[in-house]
Amino acid sequence: MQITEKDLLEKLKINFGYDSFRLEQKSIIENILAKKDTLVIMPTGGGKSICFQLPSLFFEGITLVISPLIALMKDQVDSLKANGIPSTYYNSSQSSEEQQQVFDAIANKSIKLLYVAPESLPLLQNLLNQNYISCVAIDEAHCISSWGHDFRPSYKQLSFLKKTLPETPIVALTATADKATQEDILEQLAIPNATKYVSSFNRENIALEVRPANNRVQQIVKFINKRPNDSGIVYCLSRKATEQLASKLKQNGIDAKAYHAGLTFDERAKTQEDFIKDDTQIICATIAFGMGIDKSNVRWVIHYNMPKNIEGYYQEIGRAGRDGLPSQALLFHSYADVIQLRQFIANTGNREVQEAKLDRMKQFAEATVCRRKILLSYFGELIEENCGNCDVCKNPPKFFDGTVIAQKALSAIYRLQQKEAMGTVIDVIRGAKNAAVYDKNYQTLKTYGVGSDTSWQHWQHYIIQLINQGYCQIAFHLNNVLQLTDFSKKVLFGGEKVQLTTPVEFKKETKVTAKEKKSKTKPAAKDTLFERLRKLRYRIAQEEDIAAYLVFSDATLKELENERPQTDNEFLAISGVGQRKLEVYGGEFMEEIKTFINEKKRGRKDTTLETFQLYKEGFTIDEIADKRNLKAQTIFSHLSKLYLEGKDVSLDEFIEADTLKLIANAKKVLKNEPTLKPYFEFLGEKVPYEQIRIGLTILQKKRL
């Protein structure tokens, strides 16, 4: 069968809701459908998943997806099912009955995609043949390479796939891989001739910013308070730091949770699920959190500590703004972070490579030129113009003649005989009266107190610049003491001028008293159409027990707000709306849009009362829906609300007595489960959601 571009675009719209392909998606999909091995390097949020998910709809057999994280498989499968694509996962968390159902689905070819962790592949050995498997997709493929930033030994076994399935196309996908890692991926997977697709790494919607790590907690509190409804992740270097920061944020009235490997599996799973479903807005996490999460409405990522390499930093900030809307990446940088990271690296393999990568990360953090240029050039992508969306572009650093400052600092290092670290050097320059100074009689030195009029943080800022410019250096092997270089003499004795930048000042947050905290309330959310659609999305997601962004992304909600569609064709034209989502969610969202428009025209009016009036006049559900230009399910929602409010509405006429008994029994077994999806599954997916909603409403009113 010849697959045309029209066929591809039709599936893209029906199942994913998009009218056109992004980046190199179309070429990649065509290459995979031609059964060619493929390497895809595409930024997070660039649409990697569609590259193997869409071809799966055309293959006769199953697309096997190797994914590193068991905890995320359900989320990924839920996303596919929300788009009308039959799929499932296989892992050790399932019961033997559930695993048998997976085997049956593979044998019957009743699913299109199967997600599995590399550790579980041996258990599928009998099914790993070309009668069942049409394509193999290896997600987060950088995990296979020891040159990468997140090497996982379990990925090493994947080299057998090409030998087992020689005619089956293998697709390796990752967001972050430099040239050495790319070549290693191809070699490890035994696909040396795979077609390479390296898309632009430029995520223009993410604003990049780096700040000194002074008063980090206060800065983070202020940052979050400016974005009260936004989801975000704060990455920390240690487990302890995640818990301490989450606790401090809570003390400031911010709902945040910690996530790290020291928590139990159930605790991690619950925290992750709460974040995905928007029940928790902020996570303070180690780097173990986030890989594979498709949550599209993360609006910001903060690095409490500096990452150890640019690959890790790039992948982590990529978890913000996957929907293409404006997002922020804020990195805090400190001298202490560099020292700690060097200690981590000291006993690892590839030490020289890891140190070089840390140096590049450090250079990025300390840059005085466009940060995006540095970031992209690391991955071999060059741009001519400054980005205009990083802190350096928005607020170019101000240089001044810092020669005298440099002479004071270098002279202090010299008089301390190059035996002290930065902290003590600054204490001597500022004339500190502490034990570190007095125990060694440093108060007698000529340079003692020569810089007392300059703050500690400013001196730190200046000395780091002197290190970057090569006028002094850190001897990491000698307890991080500062030493002079050959360039030092030019400043001290040769009259060389030194240019330094002024540090950016951030106002310290004033402390809020306990009484003020108690009385302080969050500002009410503005009554915008976006906010109403966001609340509707959250309610639907709660009922169906899925992540809110699986209903619609923030980008789709924004377009709905702007375009305000009121017919099926108009709604279907929105990016992110496919045929299935139109059928399942279109009615309620269009009703919310119409209600909002009408309220703004004639002032607030309870739209359910219009439905009630027509109901009392004896019109049927379909007639009311037709008169009000709404979906029947929306009318049922109105009547349910009126019924609970005590209005004269008889819901019993819309549900069979036997069906109500089934729902009542399910309610007992499920122990009053508040969401609808467990009922739908418990009842064998034979009772529609609308009937379940009506039944539960009746039982709630009758207190059964």
LUMSEDO-364810 format. One record per residue: x, y, z of N, C-alpha, C in turn; residue in three letters. Coordinates in steps of 0.1 Angstrom, whole numbers, plus 5000, padded with zeros to 4 digits. Each point is the difference from the previous one (the first is absolute). Layout:
% LUMSEDO-364810
XYZXYZXYZALA...
% end
This chain:
% LUMSEDO-364810
500849885000499250125000500950135000MET499750084991500850134999499450105010GLN500850055009499650095010500350144995ILE499050094998500250134995500150105011THR500550124996500050115010498650035006GLU499049994991498650025004499649905011LYS500549884999499749895010500650045013ASP501350054999500750035013499350125007LEU499650104992499450125006498749975006LEU499249914993498749965005500149935014GLU501049915001500249945013500550105011LYS500950094995500550105009498950085006LEU499050044992498950085005499049925009LYS499649884994499049925007500549965014ILE501349955001500549945012500850095009ASN500650114994500850095009499550145000PHE499150034990499450145000500850104993GLY501049974993500950104993499850004985TYR500150114994499850024986501249994992ASP501250015006501249994992501149955009SER501149954994501249945007500950115005PHE500849975010501050105005501449954997ARG500950095000501449974998500249894988LEU500649895003500249904990499149875002GLU498950025007499149895003499649924987GLN499650074990499549934988501149914994LYS501250064998501149924994500449885009SER500050025013500349895009498949894999ILE498850045000498949904999500049924987ILE500350074989500149934987501249905000GLU501150045007501249915000499749885008ASN499250015011499649895009499049914992ILE499150064993499049924992500749924989LEU501250054996500749934989500949895007ALA499849985013500649905008501650015000LYS500450135002501450035001500350045015LYS501249965004500550035014500150155000ASP499750065012500050155001500550055013THR500850105000500450075013499450145000LEU499250035010499350135001500650085012VAL500650114997500450095010499150124999ILE499150025010499050114999499850055014MET499950135001499950065014498749965007PRO500150005013498849975008498950094996THR498849944997498950094996499950014985GLY501049954993500050014986499149914992GLY499549905007499049904994500749874996GLY500949955008500749874997499049895000LYS499149995010499149895001499249974988SER499550114994499249984988500749934989ILE501450025000500849944989499949855000CYS499749935011499849865000498649965003PHE499250095006498649975003499150004988GLN500350104991499150014988500349884990LEU501349964998500249894991499449875005PRO499949995014499449885005498649974995SER499350114996498649994996499949934986LEU501250004993500049944986500649875000PHE500849965010500749875000498949895004PHE500249884994499149895003500249955015GLU501349995004500349955013500150125010GLY500749965011500150095012501350084999ILE499950135005501350085002500449985015THR501149945002500549975013500850135005LEU499750065011500650125005500849975012VAL501350015000500949985011500150135008ILE499550005013500050125008500749985013SER500850095005500849975012499250015013PRO498850065000499450025013498649935001LEU499949905008498749935002498950105005ILE500450095009499050095006499350084990ALA500650034988499450084990499249934989LEU500149875000499349934989498550025000MET499450005011498550025001499750134994LYS500750105004499850144995500150004984ASP501049944995500250004985498949924993GLN499549895006499049924994498650085002VAL499850065011498850085002499950114989ASP501150064997500150114989499649944987SER500549884996499749944988498549964999LEU499549945011498549975000499150124999LYS500550115006499250134999499950044985ALA501049964992500050034986499449894991ASN499449905007499349894993501049904994GLY501249995006501049904995500149895010ILE499649874996500149895009501449965004PRO500350005012501449985005500049955014SER501149945004500149965014501549995004THR500249955012501449995005500249875007TYR501249965001500349875007501250035010TYR499849975013501050025009499849925013ASN500950005009500049915012499050055010SER499450124998499050045010498649944997SER499849934989498849944997499849865006GLN498749975002499749865005500249904988SER500049875003500249904990498850014990SER498850035005498850014992500150114990GLU500550125005500250114991501149984990GLU501149935004501049964990499549914990GLN499149905003499449914991499250084990GLN499350105004499250084991500850074990GLN501250045004501050074991500449904989VAL500449875005500449904990498949974990PHE498750005005498949974991499850124990ASP500250125005499950124991501050004989ALA501349955004501149994990499649894990ILE499649895005499749894991498850034990ALA499050085005498950034992500250134992ASN501250065002500350134993498950105002LYS499450005012498950105003500650135006SER501350015001500650135004501050044990ILE500350135000500950064990501450025007LYS500050045012501350025007500149935013LEU501149955003500349935013501250065007LEU499950065012501150065007500649905010TYR501349995000500649905009501450065004VAL500449975012501350035005501049904995ALA501350044998501049914995500249875008PRO499850025014500149895009499049894997GLU498850044995498949904998500149934986SER500950044991500049944987500249855000LEU500949955008500149855000498749925002PRO499150065008498749945002499149994988LEU500450084990499250014988500749924988LEU501049935004500849934990499249934989GLN499049925004499249924990499250094990ASN499850135004499250084991500950104992LEU501350005003500950094993500449944986LEU499050004991500349954987499250084990ASN500349994987499450094990498649974997GLN499449895006498649974998499250105008ASN500650055011499250095009500650145000TYR501350024999500650135002500450064986ILE499450124997500250074987501150115002SER500250055012500950115002500450005014CYS501350045003500550025014500550145001VAL499450075010500450135004500750015013ALA501250055000500850015013500050145005ILE499250035010499950145004501150035010ASP500350135002501150045009501349924996GLU500349994988501149914995501450045005ALA500150125005501350045006500449925012HIS499049935006500349915011500949894997CYS500249974987500849884996501550035000ILE500350135000501450054998500650045013SER501249955002500750045012500650144998SER499950054988500550144997498850105004TRP498849955001498950085002499950055015GLY498950075003499950065014499249915009HIS499449904994499049925009500249854996ASP501249955000500349864996499349905009PHE499349904994499449895007500449874995ARG500749925008500549874996498949914994PRO498850015004498949914995499850034985SER500450114995499850034985501149934992TYR501149955006501049934993499549884993LYS499049935006499649874994499250024987GLN499750124996499150034989500749974986LEU501349975001500749974987499449874993SER499449925008499549874995498850024991PHE499350125001498850024992500149994985LEU501150064995500350004985500249854996LYS500749925008500349874996498749915000LYS499150035010498849925001499050054990THR500050134997499050054990500750084989LEU500749924991500950074990499250084990PRO498849964997499250084990499150105006GLU500050015013499150105007500850135002THR499450124996500650125002500250045015PRO501250045004500250045013500250165000ILE499350065009500050155001500550045014VAL501150075000500650055013499750155001ALA499550045012499550145001500650065013LEU500450125000500550075012500050154997THR499950085011500150144998501450065002ALA500849925006501450055003501149904997THR500750034990501249914997500950084991ALA501350025005501050074992500549894990ASP500950044991500549914989500549875005LYS500850015011500649875005498949915005ALA499050055007498949925005499249944988THR499750084990499349964988500749874994GLN501350014998500749894994500049885009GLU500050025013500049895009498749935000ASP498950084999498649944999499949904988ILE500550054989499949924987500849875002LEU501250015006500949895001499449905010GLU499550055012499449915010498849924995GLN499250074991498749944996500249924987LEU501349994995500349934988499250054988ALA499950134999499350064988500950114994ILE501249974996500950104996499650084988PRO499149944992499550074987498750075002ASN499650025012498750075003500050144994ALA498850044995499950144995499950095012THR500850115000500150095012499150124997LYS499250045010499350124999500350095012TYR500750104998500350095012499350134998VAL499050025008499150124999500750125007SER499550124998500550115007499849985015SER501050045008499949995015499450135006PHE499650094991499650135005498650005005ASN499850015013498750015006499850155003ARG499550084990499950145001499150055011GLU499049915003498950055010500549995014ASN501249945003500550005013501050115003ILE499650095009500950115004501149955009ALA501350034997501149955008500550105010LEU500249975012500550095010501049935010GLU501050075004501049955010500150115010VAL500049965013500250105011501049945010ARG500750095007500849965011499249935011PRO500549905006499249925010500050075014ALA499750135000499950075013498550015003ASN499749965013498650005004499049934991ASN500549884996499249924990498649985004ARG499749965012498749975004499150124998VAL500450125005499250124999499850034985GLN501049984992499850034985499049904994GLN500049885004499149904995498650035004ILE499850035013498750045005499450114992VAL500850104998499550124992499749964986LYS500849924994499849954986498649924999PHE499849915010498849924999498750095003ILE500150095009498950085004499550094988ASN500950034991499650074988499349914990LYS500049875002499449904991499249905008ARG498950055006499349925010499349874995PRO499750004987499249884995500949924991ASN501350024999500949934991500649885006ASP500249894992500749885005501550024997SER500849955010501450024998500849895008GLY501349994996500949905006501250085005ILE500549975012501250055006501049885001VAL501150014993501049895001501050035010TYR500349905009501050025010501149894999CYS501250025005501149914999499949885010LEU499250025011500049895010498649985004SER499749885006498749965006499750105011ARG501050035009499750085011499650144996LYS500650054989499650144995498650004995ALA499549894993498750004995499050015012THR500249935011499150005011500050135008GLU501350065001500150125007499350124993GLN500250004986499450104992498549995000LEU499549884998498549985000499450045013ALA500749985012499550045013500050155001SER501150074995500050155000499050064992LYS499749944988498950054991498749995007LEU499849895007498749985007499850105011LYS501150045007500050105010499650144995GLN500350014987499650134993498749994992ASN499249905004498649984994500049954987GLY501149934995500049944987499949855001ILE499149944993499849855000501149944992ASP500949935006501149944993500349865006ALA500549914992500349865005501449974995LYS500749915009501449964996499949874993ALA500949974991500149884992501549964999TYR500349885005501449954999500049855001HIS501149944997500249855000499849945014ALA500150085011500049955013498549975005GLY499050054992498749975003499649864996LEU498949945005499649874996499450014986THR499949894993499450004987498650065000PHE499249975010498650055001500050155002ASP500950055008500150145003500450084987GLU501049944993500450074988498950004989ARG499349884999499049994990498850105003ALA499750015013498950095004500350144997LYS501350045004500450144997500050034986THR500549914992500150024985498550014994GLN499149915005498750004995499350135004GLU500250055012499350125004500550124992ASP501350004996500550114992499549994985PHE499949884995499549984986498650044999ILE499249985011498650035000499650145005LYS501050085002499950145005499450015014ASP500149895008499650005014501150065008ASP501249994995501250075006500750084989THR500250135003500550094990501550004999GLN500749985011501450025001500749885006ILE501149954993500849895005501450055002ILE500649975012501450025002500749864999CYS500849984990500449874996501549994997ALA500549885002501349974994499849974985THR501149984993499949984985499349874997ILE499749925010499349874997498650034995ALA499550125002498650044997499950064986PHE499049964992499750074988500249934987GLY501049914999500249934988498849934994MET499650034988498949944994498650065004GLY500050095009498750065003499550094989ILE498949984994499550084989499150115005ASP500050035013499250115005500350134992LYS499050054993500350114991499950145006SER499450005012499750145006501050035011ASN501249955000501050045009500550144995VAL499950105008500250144995501550045004ARG500649945010501350045003500849895007TRP501450014998500949915007501150085006VAL500249975013501150075008501149905003ILE501250044999501149925005500650065012HIS499749945012500550055012501549995001TYR500549904994501549984998500349994986ASN501350034997500449984986500149864995MET499549964989500149864995501549974996PRO500349874999501449974997500450004985LYS499050014992500350024985498950064993ASN500350054988499050074992498949914995ILE500349874997499049914995498949985011GLU500449985013499049995010499250125002GLY500750125000499350135001499050024989TYR500449974988499150024988498849915001TYR500249875004498849915001499150045011GLN500550055011499250045011499250124998GLU500650104994499250124997499049974989ILE500249904992499149964989498749955005GLY499949975013498849965006499050115002ARG500450124998499250125000499550034986ALA498850054998499650054987499949914989GLY499749875003499849904989498950044991ARG499150085004498950044991500350124992ASP501250055001500450114991499750145006GLY499350015012499750125006501250065007LEU500150135003501150065007500249945013PRO501349965003500449945013501350055004SER500449975013501250055006500949895005GLN501350024998501049915006501050095008ALA500049985013500850085009501149915006LEU501350044999501149935006500750085010LEU500249945012500850075011501449944999PHE500950085000501449964999500950055011HIS500749915006500950035011501449934999SER501050065006501349955000500049865008TYR499249995010499949885008499549884992ALA499050034990499549894992501149944991ASP500950094995501149954991500949915008VAL500350045012500949915009499449875003ILE498750005003499349885003499949904988GLN499750064989499949924988501349944996LEU501150075002501349954997500449885009ARG499550015012500249895010499249884995GLN498850024995499249894995500749934989PHE500650084991500649944988501349935003ILE500750045011501349955003500149854999ALA499049925004500149865000499149934990ASN499750074989499249944989500849964988THR499449924992500749964987500050124991GLY500850004990500150124990500250135008ASN500850005010500250125008500450124992ARG500949994990500450114993498950064991GLU499249914994498950044992498950075009VAL499749955012499050065009500550135005GLN501350025002500550135005499950104989GLU500349964988499950094988498650054998ALA499049905002498650044999499650095011LYS500549985012499750095011500550144997LEU501250014994500650134997499150074990ASP499449934990499150064991498850065007ARG499549925009498850045008500350135008MET501250005006500450115008500250134991LYS500549984988500250114991498650064995GLN499049914999498750044996499450095011PHE500249955013499450075011500650145002ALA501350014997500750125002500150094988GLU499349974990500150074987499650155001ALA500650084991499650144999499550024986THR499849894992499550014986498749925000VAL499350014989498749934998500149855004CYS499249965010500149875006499549894989ARG499050044993499549904990501049964989ARG500950104997501049974990501049905006LYS500350015013500949905006499349875001ILE498849995004499249885001499949924987LEU499750084989499849934987501349964994LEU501150085002501349974994500549875006SER499649975013500549885006499549884992TYR498850014994499449894993500350014985PHE501050094996500450024987499150084991GLY499150085006499150094993500450145002GLU500250074989500550145002498950104995LEU499850105008499050114996500850134999ILE499750094991500750124998499550115010GLU498750015001499450115008499949965015GLU500150105009499749975014498549965001ASN499749925010498649955001499050105005CYS500450095008499050105005499149955011GLY500249875004499249945010500849935011ASN501150065004500849965011500450125008CYS500449985012500350115009501150094995ASP501049944993501150084995499550094989VAL499249954991499450084989499150115005CYS499249975010499050095005500750115009LYS501049965007500850105009501549984998ASN500550054989501549984997500850055012PRO501049925004500850045012500850134998PRO500150085010500750135000501549985004LYS500950034991501449985003500650135006PHE500949995008500750125006501549965002PHE500850105002501449985002500249945014ASP500349875001500249945013501449975003GLY500950074995501449985002500450005015THR499650115007500350015014499549885008VAL498749974997499449885007500849884997ILE500449984988500849884996501450005008ALA500650125000501350015007499949965015GLN498950055006499849975015499849855002LYS499249934991499749865001501349924998ALA500750034989501249924997501150025010LEU500150125005501050035010499749925013SER498749995004499649925012500449864998ALA499749944988500449864997501549985002ILE500850104995501449995000500550005015TYR499550105008500450015014499549895009ARG499049934995499549885007500849874996LEU501050034992500949894995499349904992GLN498950044994499249914991499649875007GLN499750015013499649895008498650005005LYS499250104996498650015005499050004989GLU498849945004498950004990499350145000ALA499150014991499350134997499450065012MET499449925009499350065011500950075009GLY501249955003501050065009500650124993THR500249994987500650124993499150125001VAL498749974998499050115001499950065015ILE500149915009500050045014501150105003ASP501249964995501250095002499850134994VAL499650004987499850124993499050105007ILE498949945005499050085007500350035014ARG501149945006500450035014499149935010GLY499649884997499149925009500849975013ALA499250005011500649975013499549875005LYS500549894994499549875003501249915003ASN499749885005501149915003500949964988ALA499449984989500749964988501150104997ALA499850135003500950114998501050015011VAL499550015012500850035012500949895004TYR499649874998500849895004501349994993ASP500050064988501250004991500650134999LYS499650105008500550135000499950074987ASN499049974992499850074987499750145001TYR499550045013499750155001501250095000GLN501249945000501250084999500550024985THR499349934991500450024986499750144995LEU500850044990499850144994498650014993LYS499549894995498850004992498749985009THR500349985013498849985009499150135000TYR498849984997499050115001500050104988GLY500849974989500150104989498750014992VAL499149905002498850004993498849995009GLY500150075011498949995010498750074996SER500150094990498950084995499249924990ASP500449884997499349924989499449875007THR498849974996499349885007500749874996SER499849905009500649864998499549954986TRP498750014997499549954988500650064987GLN500250135002500750074988501449964998HIS500749985011501449954999500049864993TRP499149915005499949874994499750014985GLN499150094996499750024986501250054992HIS500850095006501250054993501149894999TYR500249935010501149895000499749894990ILE498749974999499649904990500350044986ILE499850134998500350064986501550004998GLN500850025010501550004999500449854997LEU499349915006500349864997499749974985ILE498850044996499649984986500950064990ASN500550115003500950074991501549965001GLN500249905009501449945001501050075008GLY499550105009501050075008500349935013TYR499249905004500349915011499249874997CYS500349905008499449874998499749935013GLN499149904999499649925012500849874999ILE500849975010500849875001499049905007ALA499249934992499149915005500649885008PHE501249974996500749895006500750045013HIS499950135003500650055013499050075008LEU498949935002498950065008499550134995ASN500050024987499450114993500650135003ASN501350015003500750125003500150084987VAL500050145002500250094988501550024998LEU500449994987501450024996500150104989GLN501250064999500250104989500449934987LEU499950064989500449954987501050104994THR500549964988501050094994499350144996ASP498749994998499350134997500050105012PHE500149945012499950085012501050125000SER501249964995501150105000499750124992LYS499349984989499750114991499150105007LYS499149955009499250105007500750065012VAL500849925007500650055012501250094997LEU500749964989501350084997500150054986PHE499149964991500150044986499150114995GLY499150045009499150114997498849964991GLY499749864999498949964992498750035007GLU499150054991498650045005499149885000LYS499149995010499049895001498650065000VAL499249944991498650044999499149905008GLN499250055009499149915008498650054998LEU499049915003498650044999499450025014THR499050085000499350035013499049895003THR500049945012499049895003498650064999PRO499149914996498650035000499449995014VAL499350115004499450005014498649945000GLU499749925009498749955002499550045014PHE498950065001499550055013499649885009LYS500450015012499749905010498650015004LYS499249895001498750005004499950035015GLU499150095004499850035014499349885007THR500449985012499449885007498550035003LYS499249904998498650015003499749945014VAL499450075009499749955013499049895000THR499949925010499049895001498650064999ALA499850115006498650065000499750054985LYS501050064994499750044986499849884991GLU500749895002499949884992498549955001LYS499550005012498749955003498950084993LYS500250135000499050094994500250024985SER501249964995500250024986499349904992LYS499250044990499349914991500550024986THR500049894993500450014986499050084992LYS500550084991499150084991499149914992PRO498750044999499149924993500450004985ALA499849884994500449984986499050094992ALA500550064989499250094991499049914993LYS498850054998498949934994500250014985ASP501049934995500350004985499449874995THR499849994986499649884994501049895002LEU501350034999501049905002499949945014PHE499850085010499949955013498849915002GLU498950034994498849925000500249864993ARG500750014988500349884993501049915008LEU500950075006501049925008499349935012ARG499050065006499349945011499149884995LYS499450024988499249904994500949884997LEU501150034994501049894997500449925012ARG500250075011500449945012498949915005TYR498850045000498849925005499949884991ARG500150014987499849884991501249905003ILE501250065002501149915002499949925013ALA499450075011499849945013499049884998GLN498950034992499049904998500549884993GLU500950024990500549894992501349945005GLU500550065011501249965007501250004990ASP500150114993501250014991500650145002ILE501250024994500650145002499250104992ALA500050125006499250114993500450034986ALA501450004998500550034986499649904990TYR499649885004499649904991498650034994LEU499250085007498750054995500450104989VAL500650115003500550104991501350075006PHE500950034992501250085004499650145003SER500950075007499850155002500050074987ASP500849964990500050064987498749994993ALA499349885002498749984994499050095007THR500150015013499150095008500150144996LEU501350044998500250144995499350034987LYS500249904991499450024986498450005002GLU499549915008498650005003499550145005LEU500850055009499750145006500050104989GLU500950004991500250104989498949984989ASN499849874996499149984988498549985004GLU499849955013498649995005499149924991ARG500449884996499249924991498649965006PRO499050004992498649965005499349904991GLN500749944990499549894992501049895000THR499649884996500949894999501250034990ASP499750054989501050034990501050105005ASN499550115007500950105005500949945011GLU499449915009500749945010501149914995PHE499749924990500949914994501250074993LEU499850134997501050074993501150055010ALA499849985013500950045010501249905001ILE501250055000501249925001500049925013SER500149874999500049915012498649945002GLY499050024991498749945001499949904989VAL499949875003499849904990498549965001GLY499649904991498649964999499549945014GLN500949925006499549945013499850105010ARG500950105002499950105010498850094997LYS499750034988498850074996498849935006LEU499949874997498849925004499949995015GLU501149995007500049975014499950135008VAL500750114996500150125009499450124993TYR499850004987499650124993498850075006GLY498949925003498850065005500150085012GLY500749955010500250075013500850134998GLU501149994992500850124998499350114992PHE499349964990499250104992498950065008MET499449925009499050065009500650105009GLU501349975006500650105009500450134992GLU500449984987500350124992498750084998ILE498949944996498850074998499550075012LYS500149935012499550065012500850125004THR501449994998500850125003499750114991PHE499849984987499650114990498750065004ILE499049925004498750055003500050085013ASN500849955010500150075013500750144998GLU500950014991500750134998499150094993LYS499149954991499050084993498950065009LYS499549915009498850055008500249995015ARG501349995004500249985014499949865004GLY500449965012500049865004498649945001ARG499849884995498749945001500349855000LYS499349935009500149865002499449934988ASP500849954991499649934988499149885002THR500249935012499349885003498550035002THR499750135004498650035002499250004986LEU500750044989499450004987499649854997GLU500949915003499849864997498849955009THR499950055012499049965010498650044995PHE500050134994498750054995499549924989GLN500849964991499649924988499649865005LEU500749945010499749875005498650005006TYR499750115008498750015006498950024990LYS500350054988499050024990499849874992GLU500749895004499849874994500849964988GLY501050084997500949964989500949895003PHE500349914990500949895002501450055001THR500949915004501450045001500650044986ILE499749934990500450034986499450134996ASP498850035003499350124996500750125007GLU500249985013500750115008501450034994ILE500749894997501450024994499950074987ALA499049974992499850064987499750155001ASP499150035010499550145002501250085005LYS500849945008501150085007501349994992ARG500049924989501249984992501149945008ASN499749905009500949945009500049854997LEU501049935006500049855000499149945010LYS499449884998499149945009500749985014ALA501349964999500849985013500150125008GLN500050124994500050135007498750025007THR498949974994498750015006499949915012ILE500549874998500049915012500850065012PHE501150074997500850065010499250115007SER499250084993499250105006499049945009HIS499349894995498949945008500549945013LEU501249944999500749945012500250115010SER500550114996500350115009498750055006LYS499050024992498750055005499449905010LEU500249874997499449895009500750015014TYR501350025000500750005013499650135007LEU499650114993499650125006498650005006GLU499349884997498749995005498950044991GLY500350034987499050044991499249884996LYS498850024995499049904996500449934987ASP501149915002500549934988500049855003VAL499549924991500049865003501049934991SER501249975006501149934992499749864997LEU499149945009499749854999499549974986ASP499350094993499449974987501149984989GLU501350045004501049994989500949885002PHE499749925010500949885003499149885003ILE500449884995499349885003500349965015GLU499049945006500149965014501249905002ALA500149904990501149905001501450074999ASP500150104991501250074999500450085013THR498950065006500350075013500549905010LEU499449885000500549895010501449974998LYS500449984987501449974997500950115005LEU499650124998500950125004500050005016ILE498949975006500050005015500949895005ALA500049894994500949895004501550044998ASN500250064989501450044997500550115010ALA499050085004500450115010500449945013LYS499349895004500449935012501449934999LYS500249934989501249934998501250104999VAL499850114993501050104998500150105011LEU499249975011500150095012499950154997LYS498950034993499750144997501050074992ASN500749934991501050064992499450134993GLU500750115001499450134994500150014985PRO501049934994500150024985499249904993THR499750034987499149914992500749894993LEU501350014997500749904992500049865007LYS500349995013499949875006498749934999PRO498950085001498649944998499949954985TYR500450084991499949964986500849874997PHE501249995006500749874998499449895008GLU499550025013499449905008498849944993PHE499250094993498849954993500349954986LEU501249974998500449934987499950104988GLY500150135003499950104989498849994992GLU498949955007498749994993499050115003LYS500250065012499150115004500750144997VAL499450084991500650134996500250095012PRO501050084999500450105010498850085005TYR499150044990498950095004499049935009GLU499849864997499149935009500649985014GLN501349985000500749995013499950135008ILE500250114993499850135007498650025006ARG499049964992498650025004499749905012ILE500549884999499849905011500650055013GLY501350044999500650055012499450125006LEU499450094992499350125005498849965007THR499249904995498849955007500449945013ILE501049915000500549945012500550105011LEU500650104995500550115009498850075007GLN499050034992498950075005499249915010LYS499949874997499349915009500949955011LYS501350045000500949965010500249855001ARG500149944988500249864999501449964997LEU
% end
